């Protein structure tokens, strides 16, 4: 039987934050959550796309899910920073698209 060990544990403390982005200038957006996220979901409601980033993934990597495909995205759509923030790339942010996000830490 194979076993695996968690790379990090919340030890009974879980941080959670949600929000909405409505970028209009097609630039990257840095979101302050006040903790280092371990899991982030970003949903573009206009294009019906979803990105997911998990702690331990390569810095530039995340999952991208559309209405027809799921792919391993390596374009830095979501970057987890060490200062209690995460950054959404200009490509993922779009131009005026309505974005919803949730972060767990």
N, C-alpha and C positions, 0 to 999 in steps of 0.2 A: 504494500500500500504506500503510495507516495504521500508525502506530507509537505507542507509549506509553512513558512513563518511570516507573519505580518511585518512589513517594513516599518510601520509606525502605528501607534495606537492612541486613541483619544483619552484613555484612562478615565472614562466617565464624563469627560468634558467635550462637548461638541459645539462648535460655532457654526452658525448658519446665517446667511445673508442673501437677500434677493433684490432685484432692481430692474430698471428699464433704461435702455439707452436709445437715443434718437439722434444719432450723429448726422450732421448735414454737410460736413465739409470733407468727407472722404479721407479722414486721417485716423491714425491709431488712437485708441481711447484707453486710458489707465483708470481702473476702478479701485477705489480704496475700500477695503472691507475690514481692516483692523486686525486681521489674523492671516496666517499663511494658509491659503486654501489647499485642500487635498483632493478635491473633486469639484469641477466646474462644469455646468451645462449652460450653453448659450444657444438661444433659439431665435432665428430670423423669421418672424411671423409673415413677412411679405413674400419671401422667397421659399418658405416652407423648408428651411434647412436647420440642422442642429449640429453643434459641435460639442464634444465631450473631452475633457482633459482630466486625467487621473495622476495623482502623485506617483512619481517613478517613471513616467513616460519621458522620452527624450524632450529636451527643451523646446524644440520646434515642432513636436508631434502632437496630434490629437485625432480623435475619430470625427469624421464628417459624415452625417447621415442626411440624405435627401429623400424625396418621395420614391425614388427608384433604386438608390444605391447606398452602400456604406463603404467608406474608404478610409485608409490611413493617410491623413493629411500631414504633410511636412512643411507647410508654409507659415508656421508660427502664428496660426489663427488665434490661439490662446497661449500666453506665456505667463507662468506663475512666477511672481517676483518674491524676494525674501523680505520685503519691507511691509507686508500686510496689504499688498496690491496684486492685481493681475492686469495684463494688457491684452486688449483685443485688437488685432491687426486692422489696418485700413481695409483690406480685402474682405475680412469677415464682417466688419462694421457696416460696410456698404455706404450708400449715399442717401440718407434720409429714410432708410429702412427701420422698421420698428423691431427692436431687439429686447428680449427678456433674458435674464440670467439668474442663476442660483449658484451659490458657492457654499461648500461645506469644509470645515477645517477641524 
